[in-house]
Amino acid sequence: MVTYKPAAEQNAVRLTQNTTLAFDKLNLTAAGTDVVSDTELDLKAGKIYASVKKFNALSQYTVKIPKASPACAAPCSASPWTARCGV
C-alpha cells in the first residue's frame, strides 16, 4: 500500500475502485508571481474525490462526467456532461 499526504497547498484527486479517469488538460502557466492552471478531467466511470487547495481567479478546473449530477462542496454549476466547481 502506498500512502501519500499532499502538502496543504497542493491539489489532490482520489479515485475509487474501478474508476476510469483521463486528464484531457493539465497546463500550468507562470503569471508574474502566481501560477494559472487549466485542468480538465474526464471521468468515464466510477467516482473521484477532488480537493483544490490553491486556485487563481484565472485558473479553470473542469470535470467532465458521463451522467447524473455532480456533488460539489464549493459553488458549482453543471450540465449533464460537465461540472465546473469554483473554490
Secondary structure, 3 states (H helix, E strand, C coil): CCCCCCCCCCCEEEECCCCEEEEEEEEEEEECCEEEEEEEEEEEECCEEEECCCCCCCCEEEEECCCCCCCCCCCEEECCCEEEECC
